Amino acid sequence: MDDTGGDMHFTEGSSSAVTPVLRISQLDAFELDTALEQLVWSQFTQCFQHFKPGQLTHFEPEIKAFLQLLLWRFTIYSQSATVGQSLLSIRYKNDLSQAQKYQPMSRQQKLWYALCTIGEKWLQERSPDLFTNRPTESVFHKAKYLIGIISGLTKVASLLNFLIFLQKGRFPTLAERFLGIRAVFSRPQGIRQVGFEYMNRELLWHGFAEFLIFLFPLINTRKLKSRLCSWFSPLDGFKISDATLARQCRECALCGEWPTLPHTIGCDHVFCYYCIKSYSISDMYFACPKCALELQKVEPLKLQIEMTDFNKS
């Protein structure tokens, strides 16, 4: 195997100029790679879900590093591109080369890339276990202190590098800047023909959907429903007979079951005590779902009805 791995098919006929990559495309590639790593890890852990819990906890950093090495072997090492970059037609270019044509990553760059990415993640996850329960004056304690300083400086440098990336559009990570590799398109990109009418329509519907998501929780749907039902209820002057009132006393206006400890709120409908109490606590503007009468006072039902009315079918 040569130094460039499986990159020979990239260099064939690549006489055209290298196309730069948009900042958003490079960031999207990182998000896709992260999602893939999480998916692989979740699928791997599901294979051990019926085993004794905690068996993988002690070796979790090493297992993750091994899975990432497998991904690196079949992506970066063989194609000079991660999975996310391949989906977006992106690949890494050896920016240290002075050639005008595309030059893939060298073997040394690929190995250092694995060390800077996979090795860094492994060290961050394993370092707490390596330096716990060690004497204060031991070499391990000094190494931990030194690693902490280096980690802090690396984070500051990563932040500065990202700010430079937002301005220049090149080298989004310190590893890429240190190794001299840059993301480029693997094939020439055509001009996107997107009409402004379509974009305006999409923006309009997106804004309208966000407005509805904000508005719906503010609407009291229960009160609105009871108000609509009241429009189709009998007129206020219509006198309800004793038989009709007896039928209304057979079921709760909320749950539809035989009322337990029947109570009323001032209208001709009956409620279970627990139903009306829970609804009145959750909604201070509660109204009867049958007649839309707002809650005035919860009181026990006081009504004298002959039992023959309940026995009629």
C-alpha positions as CSV (number, residue, x, y, z in Angstrom):
1,M,0.0,0.0,0.0
2,D,1.3,3.5,-0.9
3,D,1.5,6.4,1.5
4,T,-1.8,8.0,0.3
5,G,-3.9,4.9,1.1
6,G,-6.8,4.6,-1.3
7,D,-6.7,8.2,-2.7
8,M,-5.6,7.2,-6.2
9,H,-9.0,7.6,-7.7
10,F,-9.1,11.2,-6.5
11,T,-6.1,12.3,-8.4
12,E,-7.2,11.0,-11.8
13,G,-8.1,13.8,-14.1
14,S,-8.0,16.4,-11.3
15,S,-6.5,19.1,-13.5
16,S,-9.1,21.7,-12.5
17,A,-8.6,24.2,-9.7
18,V,-9.5,23.2,-6.2
19,T,-12.9,24.5,-5.1
20,P,-13.0,26.1,-1.6
21,V,-15.7,24.9,0.9
22,L,-18.2,27.1,2.6
23,R,-18.0,27.5,6.3
24,I,-21.4,26.1,7.0
25,S,-20.6,23.0,4.9
26,Q,-17.5,22.3,7.0
27,L,-19.5,22.7,10.3
28,D,-22.2,20.5,9.0
29,A,-19.6,17.8,8.2
30,F,-18.5,17.9,11.9
31,E,-22.1,17.5,13.1
32,L,-22.7,14.5,10.8
33,D,-19.5,12.9,12.1
34,T,-20.5,13.4,15.7
35,A,-24.0,12.0,15.0
36,L,-22.4,8.9,13.3
37,E,-20.1,8.3,16.3
38,Q,-23.0,8.5,18.7
39,L,-25.0,6.1,16.5
40,V,-22.2,3.5,16.3
41,W,-21.7,3.7,20.1
42,S,-25.5,3.3,20.8
43,Q,-25.7,0.3,18.4
44,F,-22.6,-1.2,20.1
45,T,-24.0,-0.8,23.6
46,Q,-27.3,-2.4,22.6
47,C,-25.3,-5.7,22.0
48,F,-24.5,-5.8,25.7
49,Q,-27.9,-4.7,27.1
50,H,-28.7,-8.2,28.4
51,F,-25.3,-8.6,30.1
52,K,-24.5,-7.5,33.7
53,P,-24.7,-3.7,34.0
54,G,-21.4,-1.9,34.3
55,Q,-19.2,-4.3,32.4
56,L,-18.3,-1.8,29.7
57,T,-17.9,1.2,32.1
58,H,-14.3,0.5,33.0
59,F,-13.2,0.0,29.4
60,E,-15.5,2.6,27.8
61,P,-12.7,5.1,26.7
62,E,-10.7,2.3,25.1
63,I,-13.7,0.8,23.3
64,K,-14.7,4.2,22.0
65,A,-11.2,4.9,20.8
66,F,-11.2,1.5,19.0
67,L,-14.5,2.2,17.2
68,Q,-13.2,5.6,16.2
69,L,-10.0,4.0,14.8
70,L,-12.1,1.7,12.7
71,L,-14.0,4.7,11.3
72,W,-10.7,6.5,10.7
73,R,-9.3,3.5,8.9
74,F,-12.1,3.3,6.3
75,T,-12.6,7.0,6.0
76,I,-9.6,9.3,6.5
77,Y,-7.0,6.7,5.8
78,S,-8.5,5.3,2.7
79,Q,-10.4,8.3,1.3
80,S,-9.0,11.5,3.0
81,A,-12.5,12.3,4.0
82,T,-14.8,11.6,6.9
83,V,-18.3,10.2,6.5
84,G,-19.8,13.7,7.0
85,Q,-17.5,15.1,4.4
86,S,-18.3,12.3,1.9
87,L,-22.0,13.0,2.2
88,L,-21.3,16.7,1.4
89,S,-18.8,15.9,-1.4
90,I,-15.9,17.2,0.6
91,R,-12.4,15.8,1.2
92,Y,-9.1,16.9,2.8
93,K,-6.4,18.4,0.7
94,N,-2.7,18.5,1.6
95,D,-2.3,22.2,1.9
96,L,1.5,21.9,2.5
97,S,1.9,20.8,-1.1
98,Q,2.8,23.6,-3.6
99,A,1.1,21.8,-6.6
100,Q,-1.8,23.4,-8.3
101,K,-3.7,20.1,-8.6
102,Y,-5.4,18.3,-5.8
103,Q,-3.0,16.5,-3.5
104,P,-4.4,14.0,-0.9
105,M,-3.2,13.7,2.7
106,S,0.1,12.0,3.2
107,R,0.4,9.0,5.4
108,Q,2.1,11.0,8.1
109,Q,-0.7,13.5,8.1
110,K,-3.3,10.7,8.5
111,L,-1.5,9.2,11.4
112,W,-1.1,12.5,13.2
113,Y,-4.7,13.3,12.5
114,A,-5.7,10.1,14.3
115,L,-3.4,10.9,17.2
116,C,-4.7,14.5,17.5
117,T,-8.4,13.6,17.4
118,I,-8.8,10.1,18.7
119,G,-5.9,10.3,21.1
120,E,-7.1,13.6,22.5
121,K,-10.6,12.3,23.2
122,W,-9.2,9.1,24.8
123,L,-6.9,11.1,27.1
124,Q,-9.7,13.4,28.2
125,E,-11.9,10.5,29.2
126,R,-9.2,8.4,30.8
127,S,-7.2,11.0,32.6
128,P,-9.6,11.3,35.6
129,D,-9.0,7.6,36.3
130,L,-5.3,7.7,35.7
131,F,-4.6,10.4,38.4
132,T,-7.1,9.5,41.1
133,N,-6.0,8.2,44.5
134,R,-2.4,9.3,43.8
135,P,-0.1,11.0,46.4
136,T,0.0,14.8,46.3
137,E,3.8,14.8,45.8
138,S,4.0,12.0,43.2
139,V,4.9,12.4,39.5
140,F,1.3,11.6,38.6
141,H,0.0,14.6,40.4
142,K,2.5,16.9,38.6
143,A,1.6,15.2,35.3
144,K,-2.1,15.9,36.0
145,Y,-1.3,19.6,36.7
146,L,0.7,19.8,33.5
147,I,-2.1,18.2,31.5
148,G,-4.6,20.6,33.0
149,I,-2.5,23.6,31.9
150,I,-2.0,22.2,28.4
151,S,-5.7,21.5,28.1
152,G,-6.7,25.0,29.2
153,L,-4.2,26.5,26.7
154,T,-5.5,24.2,24.0
155,K,-9.1,25.4,24.6
156,V,-8.1,29.0,24.4
157,A,-6.2,28.3,21.2
158,S,-9.2,26.4,19.7
159,L,-11.4,29.4,20.4
160,L,-9.0,31.8,18.7
161,N,-8.6,29.4,15.8
162,F,-12.4,29.2,15.4
163,L,-12.7,33.0,15.4
164,I,-10.1,33.1,12.6
165,F,-12.0,30.4,10.8
166,L,-15.1,32.4,10.9
167,Q,-13.2,35.3,9.3
168,K,-11.0,33.4,6.8
169,G,-13.1,30.2,6.2
170,R,-10.1,27.8,6.5
171,F,-8.9,25.4,9.2
172,P,-11.9,25.1,11.6
173,T,-9.9,23.0,14.1
174,L,-6.4,23.3,15.5
175,A,-5.6,19.8,14.2
176,E,-6.3,20.8,10.6
177,R,-4.2,24.0,11.0
178,F,-1.4,22.1,12.7
179,L,-1.3,19.3,10.1
180,G,-1.8,21.6,7.1
181,I,-4.9,19.9,5.7
182,R,-7.8,21.9,4.3
183,A,-11.3,20.9,3.2
184,V,-12.1,21.2,-0.5
185,F,-14.9,20.0,-2.7
186,S,-14.3,16.7,-4.4
187,R,-16.1,17.8,-7.5
188,P,-16.8,21.2,-9.1
189,Q,-20.0,22.8,-7.6
190,G,-22.6,24.2,-10.0
191,I,-24.4,27.5,-9.5
192,R,-27.5,27.2,-7.4
193,Q,-30.6,28.4,-9.1
194,V,-33.0,29.3,-6.3
195,G,-35.8,31.8,-7.0
196,F,-36.4,34.5,-4.5
197,E,-40.1,33.8,-4.6
198,Y,-39.6,30.3,-3.3
199,M,-37.2,31.6,-0.6
200,N,-39.7,34.3,0.5
201,R,-42.5,31.7,0.7
202,E,-40.4,29.4,2.8
203,L,-39.4,32.2,5.2
204,L,-43.0,33.3,5.4
205,W,-44.3,29.9,6.3
206,H,-41.5,29.3,8.7
207,G,-42.2,32.5,10.5
208,F,-46.0,31.8,10.6
209,A,-45.3,28.3,12.0
210,E,-43.2,29.8,14.8
211,F,-45.9,32.3,15.5
212,L,-48.5,29.5,15.9
213,I,-46.2,27.5,18.1
214,F,-45.9,30.6,20.4
215,L,-49.7,31.4,20.2
216,F,-51.3,28.0,20.8
217,P,-50.1,27.5,24.5
218,L,-51.7,30.9,25.3
219,I,-55.2,29.9,24.1
220,N,-57.6,28.4,26.7
221,T,-58.9,25.6,24.5
222,R,-61.2,24.3,27.2
223,K,-63.0,27.6,27.6
224,L,-63.1,28.1,23.8
225,K,-64.7,24.6,23.4
226,S,-67.3,25.3,26.1
227,R,-68.1,28.7,24.5
228,L,-68.7,27.0,21.2
229,C,-70.9,24.4,22.8
230,S,-72.9,27.1,24.5
231,W,-73.9,28.6,21.1
232,F,-75.7,25.3,20.2
233,S,-77.2,24.8,23.7
234,P,-80.9,25.5,24.4
235,L,-82.0,29.1,25.0
236,D,-81.7,30.5,28.4
237,G,-85.4,30.9,28.8
238,F,-86.2,27.3,28.0
239,K,-87.3,25.5,31.2
240,I,-85.7,22.2,31.8
241,S,-88.0,19.5,32.9
242,D,-87.5,17.2,35.9
243,A,-86.9,14.2,33.7
244,T,-84.2,16.0,31.7
245,L,-82.6,17.2,34.9
246,A,-82.7,13.7,36.2
247,R,-80.9,12.4,33.1
248,Q,-78.2,15.1,33.5
249,C,-77.7,13.9,37.0
250,R,-76.8,10.5,35.8
251,E,-73.4,11.5,34.4
252,C,-70.6,13.9,35.1
253,A,-70.2,16.7,32.6
254,L,-66.4,16.1,32.5
255,C,-65.7,12.4,32.7
256,G,-69.1,11.1,31.5
257,E,-69.4,8.5,34.3
258,W,-71.9,8.3,37.1
259,P,-71.0,11.3,39.4
260,T,-69.2,10.5,42.5
261,L,-70.0,12.9,45.3
262,P,-72.1,15.1,42.8
263,H,-71.4,18.8,42.9
264,T,-72.5,21.8,40.9
265,I,-70.9,25.1,40.0
266,G,-74.2,27.1,39.6
267,C,-75.6,25.6,36.4
268,D,-77.9,22.7,35.7
269,H,-75.0,20.2,35.1
270,V,-73.5,17.8,37.6
271,F,-69.8,17.0,38.2
272,C,-67.8,14.5,40.2
273,Y,-66.3,16.2,43.2
274,Y,-62.8,15.1,42.2
275,C,-63.3,16.1,38.6
276,I,-64.5,19.6,39.2
277,K,-62.0,20.2,42.0
278,S,-59.0,19.2,39.9
279,Y,-60.2,21.2,36.9
280,S,-60.9,24.3,39.0
281,I,-57.4,24.2,40.6
282,S,-55.7,23.8,37.2
283,D,-57.8,26.5,35.5
284,M,-58.9,29.5,37.5
285,Y,-61.2,30.6,34.6
286,F,-62.9,27.2,34.3
287,A,-66.3,27.1,32.7
288,C,-68.9,24.4,32.3
289,P,-68.1,22.4,29.1
290,K,-71.9,22.1,28.4
291,C,-73.2,25.6,28.9
292,A,-70.0,27.7,29.2
293,L,-71.1,29.1,32.6
294,E,-68.0,30.2,34.5
295,L,-67.3,28.6,37.8
296,Q,-68.9,30.5,40.7
297,K,-68.8,28.2,43.6
298,V,-68.4,24.5,44.0
299,E,-71.1,23.2,46.2
300,P,-72.8,19.8,46.8
301,L,-75.8,19.0,44.6
302,K,-79.1,19.6,46.4
303,L,-82.0,18.2,44.4
304,Q,-85.0,16.1,45.2
305,I,-85.9,13.7,42.4
306,E,-88.1,10.7,42.5
307,M,-86.3,7.5,42.1
308,T,-88.8,6.5,39.4
309,D,-87.1,9.0,37.1
310,F,-83.8,7.1,37.3
311,N,-85.5,3.8,36.6
312,K,-87.0,4.9,33.4
313,S,-85.1,3.7,30.3
